[in-house]
Amino acid sequence: MGTSSYDVLHYLPSMTALFFGLYTIMMMPELVTCRTRHYTFNIRNQTVTRLCHTKTIICVNNKFPGPPLIAREGDRVIVKVVNHVSNNITIHWHGIRQLTSGWADGPAYVTQCPIQTGQSYSYNFTITGQRGTLLWHAHISWLRSTVYGPIIILPKRNESYPFAKPYKEVPIILGEWFNVDPEAVINQALQTGGGPNVSDAYTINGFPGPLYNCSSSNDTFKLRVKPGKTYLLRLINAALNDELFFSIANHSFTIVEVDASYTKPYQTTTLLITPGQTTNILLTTKPYYPNATFLIAASPYFTGSGTLDNTTTAAILQYHRPPNSTTSTQNLTTYKPSLPPFNATKFVNVTQFVANFTSSLRSLNSAKFPANVPKTVEKKFLFTVGLGTSPCPKNTTCQGPNGQKFAASINNVSFALPSMALLQSYFNKKSVGVYTSDFPANPVQPFNYTGTPPNNTMVSNGTRLVVLGFNASVEVVMQDTSIVSAESHPLHLHGFNFFVVGQGFGNFDPNKDPAKFNLVDPVERNTAGVPSGGWLAIRFFADNPGVWFMHCHLDIHTSWGLRMAWIVLDGPNPNQKLPPPPSDLPKC
């Protein structure tokens, strides 16, 4: 199941064959520009032991975390996914734009029917105008708890980073470990209507680390470094349900990219990363051998009112010992980073730290990498995002608020996934009985969103979509609500990057707040957190025809219905139209 140590002096050869592939890419002849890269992902069961619990997990190519997908900007990628397990599966290439390749996006019942047992499907897409770190993961039920891995997009050949070339590059993947089967956890939660049982640990590159009971040194990822070198850490949050703080003891680092979009350099000692987000950081090691080791740690940022896995995962940053050193690594002092308190409902300064951090990130906005922000908008939307309730079935007992079931919604619509794929229904012009195109652009019944919640907290259910004309300029203000409890919601938009032009606490004021929007260099993302008890404003151009999912990336909220989808119509030119589906598209 891989190794718990990672010697970045031998960055690529020491890892899986696929990481070795990156080493090969870097050594390829100069005359190669764009190429087609073929991968096979075999979905299999694998026995894994963590925290003294041995269980069977679903993973890719018997790797946990899964193998990296490595390509250059401009490459075509074909991944054949073969399902050898009893569960249905799909894979989502999180953050890949999928320009006119919506059939390869991956969310189950949105762009495809799942790949059934014994079946396969080839995801075929071209990486256009993107470079950096993204992730791939399962996109059906909670299978992404173990089915995930990094996407590493190198710049085009003969192009460089907009920062000094790092000495080495290392993926750091944050995850979440359950001693039990996560499918049983979500199935029980949906049946009882209550909150789900929480995870037992967080992980770094698949390992919980030394701060857990029954977690040996073999269950700890070690990052070995040389003094006085700069390392590019490709940080990914693949956790199911938790935003995470990240810090390295006695070290600062510089953020240079988020969600595969370059940022202005931002130095910090602590960052926040939500599920689905990626962050590239430059870590410059100390100029001398420090005679100590340092924990790399992650712990949750929690804004809700339910139960929480309030543990801390850690890896070890270990300096190579000089030849004349007599100190054993066992006798070295280990320093721990100071992470913010996990419970933001008790510590206002934590919420303020998060607001300051997220608002400090800016697009690089250089001549080569401009921030093409829509300066004016044709379509404006106000979406409430938050929790709610749905009725408890007769003659049953439910464990949600007031004896009802937990639900979640956007504009009070709890999105019901259909039994066939939306994209196929749209393409074949057979929407009747599958979806309607009347998703509300604004709350149907406005209320004081962050004040005292209304008495009626019941959501409506439906498969309702929004239709956008090709290349329309769009603004979406996402407003958290206090229904059940105010909570941060990391919203992910498939098929697009968007610009975070504004955010704030309380209710969005359409008369005053837009004047404060940043339309010059706002951060560009595919996933962004709606502040707890606040709002987030995004803008994007609808330049990608197809059906595109948007949902909270806390999987429990997605399961409860905090999701919706956009239809973007074809443009006038041939390269602006959705092509017919591939011949091997799975059937429901």
Long-range contacts (C-beta under 8 A, 24 or more apart in sequence): 1-46, 1-48, 1-62, 1-63, 1-64, 1-206, 2-63, 2-64, 2-205, 2-206, 4-207, 4-217, 4-218, 4-219, 4-220, 4-221, 4-222, 5-221, 5-222, 5-224, 6-170, 6-205, 6-221, 6-222, 6-223, 6-224, 7-224, 8-167, 8-168, 8-170, 8-223, 8-224, 8-225, 8-231, 9-168, 9-224, 9-226, 9-320, 11-168, 11-169, 11-170, 16-63, 16-67, 16-68, 18-67, 18-68, 18-69, 18-70, 19-68, 19-70, 21-70, 22-68, 22-70, 22-152, 22-154, 25-70, 25-72, 25-154, 26-154, 28-157, 30-157, 30-158, 32-157, 33-74, 33-156, 33-157, 34-72, 34-74, 34-75, 34-76, 34-156, 35-72, 35-75, 35-76, 36-75, 36-76, 36-77, 36-78, 37-70, 37-71, 37-75, 37-76, 37-77, 37-78, 38-78, 38-79, 38-80, 39-67, 39-69, 39-77, 39-78, 39-79, 39-80, 40-79, 40-80, 40-82, 41-66, 41-67, 41-79, 41-80, 41-81, 41-82, 41-91, 42-82, 42-84, 43-81, 43-82, 43-83, 43-84, 43-85, 43-89, 43-115, 43-147, 44-84, 44-85, 45-84, 45-85, 50-177, 50-179, 50-201, 50-203, 50-207, 50-208, 50-215, 50-219, 51-177, 51-179, 51-200, 51-201, 51-208, 51-212, 51-213, 51-214, 51-215, 51-219, 52-214, 53-179, 53-200, 55-179, 55-180, 55-181, 57-146, 58-85, 58-87, 58-89, 58-138, 58-143, 58-146, 58-147, 59-146, 59-147, 60-147, 60-149, 63-149, 64-146, 64-206, 65-148, 65-149, 65-150, 65-173, 65-175, 65-205, 65-206, 65-238, 66-136, 66-147, 66-148, 66-149, 67-149, 68-149, 68-150, 68-151, 68-152, 68-171, 69-93, 69-136, 69-149, 69-150, 69-151, 69-152, 70-151, 70-152, 70-154, 71-127, 71-151, 71-152, 71-153, 71-154, 72-127, 72-131, 72-153, 72-154, 72-155, 72-156, 72-157, 73-127, 73-128, 73-129, 73-130, 73-131, 73-153, 73-154, 73-155, 73-156, 73-159, 74-126, 74-127, 74-128, 74-156, 75-126, 75-127, 76-124, 76-125, 76-126, 76-127, 77-123, 77-124, 77-125, 77-126, 77-127, 78-122, 78-123, 78-124, 79-122, 79-123, 80-120, 80-121, 80-122, 80-123, 81-115, 81-120, 81-121, 81-122, 81-123, 82-119, 82-120, 83-115, 83-116, 83-117, 83-118, 83-119, 83-120, 84-117, 84-118, 85-117, 86-117, 87-117, 87-140, 87-141, 87-143, 87-183, 88-114, 88-115, 88-116, 88-117, 88-140, 89-114, 89-115, 89-138, 89-140, 89-143, 89-147, 90-114, 90-115, 90-138, 90-139, 90-140, 91-123, 91-136, 91-137, 91-138, 91-139, 91-147, 92-136, 92-137, 92-138, 92-139, 92-494, 93-123, 93-125, 93-134, 93-136, 93-151, 94-134, 94-135, 94-136, 94-137, 94-151, 94-276, 94-492, 94-526, 95-130, 95-134, 95-135, 95-151, 95-259, 95-260, 95-278, 95-497, 95-526, 95-527, 96-125, 96-127, 96-130, 96-134, 96-151, 97-128, 97-129, 97-130, 97-495, 97-496, 97-497, 97-544, 98-125, 98-494, 98-495, 98-544, 98-546, 99-126, 99-128, 99-543, 99-544, 100-544, 100-545, 100-546, 100-575, 100-576, 100-577, 100-578, 100-579, 101-125, 101-126, 102-423, 102-495, 102-544, 102-545, 102-546, 102-547, 102-548, 102-578, 103-423, 103-579, 103-581, 103-582, 103-585, 105-494, 105-495, 105-546, 105-548, 105-549, 106-139, 107-139, 107-140, 107-494, 107-549, 108-139, 108-140, 108-417, 109-417, 109-418, 109-419, 109-420, 109-421, 109-422, 109-588, 110-417, 110-421, 110-422, 110-423, 110-494, 110-547, 110-549, 110-565, 111-421, 111-422, 111-423, 111-546, 111-547, 111-549, 112-421, 112-423, 112-424, 112-585, 112-586, 113-420, 113-421, 113-424, 113-585, 113-586, 113-587, 113-588, 114-140, 114-586, 114-588, 115-586, 116-586, 119-586, 120-584, 121-584, 121-585, 121-586, 122-582, 122-584, 124-582, 127-153, 130-260, 131-155, 131-156, 131-260, 132-257, 132-259, 132-260, 132-261, 132-262, 132-278, 132-280, 133-171, 133-234, 133-235, 133-236, 133-257, 133-260, 133-278, 133-279, 133-280, 134-259, 134-260, 134-278, 135-173, 135-236, 135-238, 135-276, 135-278, 137-238, 141-183, 141-186, 141-559, 142-182, 142-183, 142-185, 142-186, 142-240, 142-555, 142-559, 143-182, 143-183, 144-238, 144-240, 144-555, 145-175, 145-176, 145-178, 145-182, 145-240, 146-182, 148-173, 148-175, 148-238, 149-173, 150-234, 150-236, 152-234, 153-260, 161-256, 162-256, 162-262, 162-364, 162-366, 162-368, 162-369, 163-256, 163-265, 163-282, 164-230, 166-230, 166-231, 166-232, 166-282, 167-226, 167-229, 167-230, 167-231, 168-229, 168-231, 168-232, 169-231, 169-232, 169-233, 169-234, 170-223, 170-231, 170-232, 170-233, 170-234, 171-205, 171-233, 171-234, 171-236, 172-204, 172-205, 172-223, 172-233, 172-234, 172-235, 172-236, 172-296, 172-315, 173-204, 173-205, 173-206, 173-236, 173-238, 174-202, 174-203, 174-204, 174-235, 174-236, 174-237, 174-238, 174-239, 174-244, 174-246, 174-273, 174-298, 174-313, 175-202, 175-203, 175-204, 175-206, 175-238, 175-239, 176-201, 176-202, 176-203, 176-238, 176-239, 176-240, 176-241, 176-242, 176-309, 177-201, 177-202, 177-203, 177-208, 182-240, 186-555, 186-556, 186-559, 189-406, 189-556, 189-559, 190-559, 192-398, 192-399, 193-390, 193-392, 193-398, 193-399, 193-400, 193-404, 193-405, 193-406, 194-398, 194-399, 194-400, 194-406, 195-306, 195-307, 195-399, 195-400, 195-406, 195-556, 196-241, 196-556, 197-307, 198-241, 198-307, 198-308, 198-309, 199-239, 199-240, 199-241, 199-242, 199-309, 200-309, 200-311, 201-309, 201-311, 201-313, 202-239, 202-242, 202-244, 202-298, 202-299, 202-300, 202-309, 202-311, 202-312, 202-313, 203-313, 204-296, 204-298, 204-313, 204-314, 204-315, 205-315, 207-315, 208-313, 209-295, 209-297, 209-313, 209-314, 209-315, 209-316, 210-295, 210-314, 210-316, 211-297, 211-311, 211-312, 211-313, 211-314, 212-311, 212-313, 220-314, 220-315, 220-316, 221-315, 221-316, 222-315, 222-316, 222-318, 223-296, 223-315, 223-316, 223-317, 223-318, 224-318, 224-319, 224-320, 225-283, 225-285, 225-317, 225-318, 225-319, 225-320, 226-285, 226-319, 226-320, 227-285, 227-286, 227-287, 227-288, 227-289, 227-290, 227-319, 227-320, 228-284, 228-285, 228-286, 228-287, 228-288, 229-284, 229-285, 230-282, 230-283, 230-284, 230-285, 231-282, 231-283, 231-284, 231-285, 232-256, 232-280, 232-281, 232-282, 232-283, 233-280, 233-281, 233-282, 233-283, 234-278, 234-280, 235-271, 235-273, 235-278, 235-279, 235-280, 235-281, 236-277, 236-278, 237-273, 237-274, 237-275, 237-276, 237-277, 237-278, 238-275, 239-275, 240-275, 240-554, 240-555, 240-556, 241-275, 241-554, 241-555, 241-556, 242-275, 242-300, 242-301, 242-302, 242-308, 242-309, 242-554, 243-272, 243-273, 243-274, 243-275, 243-300, 243-301, 243-302, 243-488, 243-490, 243-529, 244-272, 244-273, 244-274, 244-298, 244-299, 244-300, 244-301, 245-270, 245-271, 245-272, 245-298, 245-299, 245-300, 245-301, 245-339, 245-340, 245-342, 246-270, 246-271, 246-272, 246-273, 246-279, 246-296, 246-297, 246-298, 247-271, 247-296, 247-297, 247-298, 247-337, 247-338, 247-339, 248-283, 248-294, 248-295, 248-296, 248-297, 248-317, 248-337, 249-294, 249-295, 249-296, 249-297, 249-317, 249-335, 249-336, 249-337, 250-290, 250-292, 250-294, 250-335, 250-337, 251-283, 251-285, 251-286, 251-294, 251-317, 253-281, 253-282, 253-283, 253-284, 254-281, 254-282, 255-279, 255-280, 255-281, 255-361, 256-280, 256-281, 256-282, 258-361, 258-523, 258-524, 258-525, 259-497, 259-524, 259-525, 259-526, 259-527, 260-526, 261-363, 261-364, 261-369, 261-497, 261-523, 261-524, 261-525, 262-363, 262-364, 262-366, 262-369, 263-361, 263-362, 263-363, 263-364, 263-523, 264-362, 264-363, 264-364, 264-365, 264-521, 266-360, 266-361, 266-362, 268-357, 269-337, 270-337, 270-339, 270-340, 270-353, 270-357, 271-357, 272-301, 272-354, 272-357, 272-358, 272-529, 274-488, 274-490, 274-527, 274-528, 274-529, 274-553, 275-490, 275-527, 275-553, 275-554, 275-555, 276-490, 276-492, 276-526, 276-527, 276-553, 277-490, 277-525, 277-527, 285-319, 286-319, 289-319, 289-320, 289-321, 289-322, 289-325, 290-319, 291-325, 291-327, 291-332, 291-333, 292-332, 292-333, 292-334, 292-335, 293-317, 293-318, 293-319, 293-329, 293-332, 293-333, 293-334, 293-335, 294-334, 294-335, 294-337, 295-334, 295-335, 295-336, 295-337, 296-337, 297-336, 297-337, 297-339, 298-339, 299-339, 299-342, 300-342, 301-340, 301-342, 301-344, 301-350, 301-354, 301-488, 302-342, 302-343, 302-344, 302-345, 303-344, 303-345, 303-351, 303-486, 303-487, 303-488, 303-532, 304-345, 304-485, 304-487, 305-345, 305-484, 305-485, 305-487, 306-485, 308-342, 308-343, 310-342, 310-343, 312-339, 344-488, 344-532, 351-531, 351-532, 354-488, 354-529, 354-531, 355-503, 355-505, 355-531, 355-534, 358-500, 358-503, 358-523, 358-528, 358-529, 358-531, 359-503, 361-523, 362-518, 362-521, 362-522, 362-523, 363-499, 363-521, 363-522, 363-523, 363-524, 364-521, 365-520, 365-521, 371-499, 371-520, 371-521, 371-522, 371-524, 372-541, 373-499, 373-501, 373-519, 373-520, 373-522, 373-539, 374-473, 374-474, 374-475, 374-499, 374-539, 374-540, 374-541, 375-519, 376-473, 377-473, 377-474, 377-475, 377-539, 378-469, 378-472, 378-473, 378-474, 379-441, 379-468, 379-472, 379-473, 379-474, 379-475, 379-542, 380-441, 380-474, 380-475, 380-477, 381-441, 381-442, 381-466, 381-474, 381-475, 381-476, 381-477, 382-441, 382-442, 382-443, 382-476, 382-477, 382-479, 382-508, 382-510, 383-410, 383-411, 383-476, 383-477, 383-478, 383-479, 383-564, 384-409, 384-410, 384-411, 384-412, 384-443, 384-449, 384-479, 384-480, 384-481, 385-409, 385-410, 385-478, 385-479, 385-480, 385-481, 385-489, 385-491, 385-530, 385-552, 385-562, 386-480, 386-481, 386-482, 386-483, 386-484, 386-486, 386-487, 386-489, 386-562, 387-481, 387-483, 387-484, 387-485, 387-487, 387-557, 387-560, 388-412, 388-414, 388-457, 388-458, 388-459, 388-483, 388-484, 389-457, 389-458, 389-459, 389-484, 390-414, 390-458, 390-459, 390-461, 391-458, 401-457, 401-484, 404-457, 404-458, 406-484, 406-560, 407-458, 407-459, 407-560, 407-561, 408-459, 408-552, 408-557, 408-558, 408-560, 408-561, 408-562, 409-459, 409-460, 409-561, 409-562, 410-550, 410-562, 410-563, 410-564, 411-439, 411-440, 411-442, 411-443, 411-444, 412-440, 412-443, 412-444, 412-445, 412-459, 412-460, 413-439, 413-440, 413-459, 413-460, 413-461, 413-462, 413-464, 413-561, 413-564, 414-459, 414-460, 414-461, 414-462, 414-560, 414-561, 414-562, 415-462, 415-463, 415-464, 415-551, 415-561, 415-562, 415-563, 415-564, 415-565, 416-461, 416-462, 416-463, 416-561, 417-463, 418-463, 419-588, 420-588, 421-588, 422-463, 422-465, 422-547, 422-565, 423-546, 423-547, 423-581, 424-581, 424-585, 426-547, 426-567, 427-578, 427-580, 427-581, 434-463, 435-463, 435-464, 435-465, 435-565, 436-462, 436-463, 436-464, 436-465, 437-464, 437-465, 437-466, 437-467, 437-567, 438-464, 439-464, 439-465, 439-466, 439-564, 440-464, 441-466, 448-507, 449-479, 449-480, 449-481, 449-482, 449-507, 450-479, 450-480, 450-481, 450-482, 450-486, 450-505, 450-506, 450-507, 450-533, 450-534, 451-482, 451-507, 452-482, 453-481, 453-482, 453-483, 453-484, 454-483, 457-483, 457-484, 459-561, 461-561, 464-564, 465-547, 465-564, 465-565, 465-566, 465-567, 466-564, 466-565, 466-566, 466-567, 467-566, 467-567, 467-569, 468-542, 468-566, 468-567, 468-568, 468-569, 469-542, 469-568, 469-569, 470-542, 470-543, 470-545, 470-568, 470-569, 470-570, 470-571, 470-572, 470-576, 471-541, 471-542, 471-543, 471-571, 471-576, 472-541, 472-542, 473-539, 473-540, 473-541, 473-542, 474-539, 474-540, 474-541, 474-542, 475-501, 475-537, 475-538, 475-539, 476-537, 476-538, 476-539, 477-508, 477-510, 477-535, 477-536, 477-537, 478-530, 478-535, 478-536, 478-537, 478-538, 479-507, 479-508, 479-530, 479-535, 480-530, 480-531, 480-532, 480-533, 480-534, 480-535, 482-533, 486-532, 486-533, 487-532, 488-529, 488-530, 488-531, 488-532, 489-529, 489-530, 489-552, 489-554, 489-557, 489-562, 490-527, 490-528, 490-529, 490-530, 490-552, 490-553, 490-554, 491-527, 491-528, 491-529, 491-530, 491-536, 491-550, 491-551, 491-552, 491-553, 492-526, 492-527, 492-550, 492-551, 492-552, 492-553, 493-526, 493-527, 493-538, 493-540, 493-548, 493-550, 494-526, 494-548, 494-549, 494-550, 495-544, 495-546, 495-548, 495-568, 496-526, 496-540, 496-541, 496-542, 496-543, 496-544, 496-548, 497-524, 497-525, 497-526, 497-540, 498-524, 498-525, 498-526, 498-528, 498-538, 498-539, 498-540, 499-523, 499-524, 499-538, 499-539, 499-540, 500-524, 500-525, 500-528, 500-536, 500-537, 500-538, 501-537, 501-538, 501-539, 502-535, 502-536, 502-537, 503-531, 503-534, 503-535, 503-536, 503-537, 504-531, 504-534, 504-535, 505-531, 505-533, 505-534, 506-533, 506-534, 506-535, 507-535, 508-535, 508-537, 513-537, 527-553, 542-566, 542-568, 543-568, 543-571, 543-576, 544-568, 545-569, 545-570, 545-571, 545-576, 545-577, 545-578, 546-578
